[in-house]
Amino acid sequence: MVKETKLYDLLNVSPDASFTQLKKAYRAAALKFHPDKIAASGESEEKKKEATRVFQEITTAYEILSDERKRQTYDAYGEAGLKGVPAPSFSDRFQQAESFVDQLFRSSPTSDLDALFDSLAGGRPMGNSQRRLRKGRDILHTTYCSLADFYHGKTMKLSLTKKIKCPECAGRGGTQLVQCSACLGLGTIVNETRMGIVYQRVQTTCHQCNGSGMYIPPESTCETCHGNRLIDKKVILDVEVPKGVKPGYQVVFENEADEGINIIPGDVVITLQEDKRRPTKNFQRRGNNLITSVTLSLAKALCGGLLKIEHLNKKIMKIYVNRGDLANPNTIKVAKGYGMPIYAETDFGETKYGDLIIKFNIEFPKMNELSEVQYNMLSKALDPSYKPKNISSSSSSEDVSVEDFSPLSGSTRSSITRSATASITGLKDPAEATEEDSDDSDIVYLTDFPGFDAQAREWDAEQQSKRFKSG
């Protein structure tokens, strides 16, 4: 909201008119009221004087409104706020306008008409002022999300304190600007010193107005910002974490950083990283894939059975392990389409997913967990040619006792998460499994994992290192 609209009314434009609109309006008014045109039309002397007065007023109006600093002062304080601002020499402007009209009537219609209006704006057209403004500093912030947050996506609230222009004085620092009395509006002061017959002139920035040529008297200082023009404001930003984005993804809020005087506010840049302090249970991410490990009994590894895994999507995955599927204790399988959502900048179409890589850890029976009869039955089932033999000492033999190797045994123990359920009786075929099914569960079919690729190797090395340290 502007304080008054008199100058805008003279040019017949609205207060929000652009520089191009101002230029066009002034061009039309200058042609209509130029004294030479009125004289050529044979009008009376009284009408010539009236046309000259109107021409002077519209020229002055354009002078002020085409200068960004003067226009801001006029919008805020009206013509009273312009008191003390050095006015341009009208005679020079009038001569330029006469030259313009003279060229308009005597030259071709294709003559360049913009030069006059650019010069009337002091060579600084308001429409280009935005290009000269530098951009302020960005505010950089890192926020941490769990793996589940990256999987599901979420919206977070971020509290931020930034500088804004004082709303009370619109960033002007006070209610009235006056011409600096120290530098007479020039912004600089020239000091002369005499050294014999030599005069030395030193130009310095005016200390009273800090080089602006204008200053705010103490009695007009804004009571809210105390003349600082800026105040602190706390804002809340909604940070959107799209599902499937990778660590390092940046959320940018354009022009939401600190405001300033004669600058374009910078951006607020939020970088998302995975919070390693809150690891997601038994899941790790590798690109668009997820990696997990499953511990199962020796009985299920050999004879098959049903396993259940709670996925990041909160569903229960029912995995049927067939007999012979697990060829070795470190077999790796893949559940296609059960990895991370694959982020796409557009939401068109169905969301695609990476794969879930599953490493199977076989849990062997503990010492004395099976009876002698079960051991004999197990040995006959696994190796029909096996026959227990009595161990006897001989002169060529030596009794050697062994003990657990603590780092290895510690890592082995830490990998066991459930007690052994191995039994050579009572197992059913996977097709006959009768475990109670959950309504919110998926039946998952596994495929062979094509080798121990770099992802699984890296993840397995990390797990082994953690177990070694914990042991």
Stockholm file with secondary structure:
# STOCKHOLM 1.0

chainA/1-471         MVKETKLYDLLNVSPDASFTQLKKAYRAAALKFHPDKIAASGESEEKKKEATRVFQEITTAYEILSDERKRQTYDAYGEAGLKGVPAPSFSDRFQQAESFVDQLFRSSPTSDLDALFDSLAGGRPMGNSQRRLRKGRDILHTTYCSLADFYHGKTMKLSLTKKIKCPECAGRGGTQLVQCSACLGLGTIVNETRMGIVYQRVQTTCHQCNGSGMYIPPESTCETCHGNRLIDKKVILDVEVPKGVKPGYQVVFENEADEGINIIPGDVVITLQEDKRRPTKNFQRRGNNLITSVTLSLAKALCGGLLKIEHLNKKIMKIYVNRGDLANPNTIKVAKGYGMPIYAETDFGETKYGDLIIKFNIEFPKMNELSEVQYNMLSKALDPSYKPKNISSSSSSEDVSVEDFSPLSGSTRSSITRSATASITGLKDPAEATEEDSDDSDIVYLTDFPGFDAQAREWDAEQQSKRFKSG
#=GR chainA/1-471 SS CCSCCHHHHHHTCCTTCCHHHHHHHHHHHHHHHCHHHHHHTTCCHHHHHHHHHHHHHHHHHHHHHTSHHHHHHHHHHGGGGGTTSCCCCHHHHHHHHHHHHHHHHHSCTTSCCHHHHHHHTTTCCGGGHHHHCEECCCEEEEEEECHHHHHHCEEEEEEEEEEEECTTTTTSSBSCCEECTTTTTSSEEEEEEEETTEEEEEEEECTTTTTSSEECCGGGBCTTTTTCSEEEEEEEEEEEECTTCCTTCEEEETTCSCCCTTEECCCEEEEEEECTTSCCTTCEEETTEEEEEEEEEHHHHHHCEEEEEECTTSCEEEEEECTTCCCSTTCEEEETTCSCBCCCSSCCSCCCBCCEEEEEEEECCCTTCSCHHHHHHHHHHHCTTCCCCCCCCCTTCCCCCCCCCHHHHHHHHHTCCSCCCCCSSSCCCGGGCCCCCCTTEEEECCEECCSSCHHHHHHHHHHHHHHHHHC
#=GC SS_cons         CCSCCHHHHHHTCCTTCCHHHHHHHHHHHHHHHCHHHHHHTTCCHHHHHHHHHHHHHHHHHHHHHTSHHHHHHHHHHGGGGGTTSCCCCHHHHHHHHHHHHHHHHHSCTTSCCHHHHHHHTTTCCGGGHHHHCEECCCEEEEEEECHHHHHHCEEEEEEEEEEEECTTTTTSSBSCCEECTTTTTSSEEEEEEEETTEEEEEEEECTTTTTSSEECCGGGBCTTTTTCSEEEEEEEEEEEECTTCCTTCEEEETTCSCCCTTEECCCEEEEEEECTTSCCTTCEEETTEEEEEEEEEHHHHHHCEEEEEECTTSCEEEEEECTTCCCSTTCEEEETTCSCBCCCSSCCSCCCBCCEEEEEEEECCCTTCSCHHHHHHHHHHHCTTCCCCCCCCCTTCCCCCCCCCHHHHHHHHHTCCSCCCCCSSSCCCGGGCCCCCCTTEEEECCEECCSSCHHHHHHHHHHHHHHHHHC
//
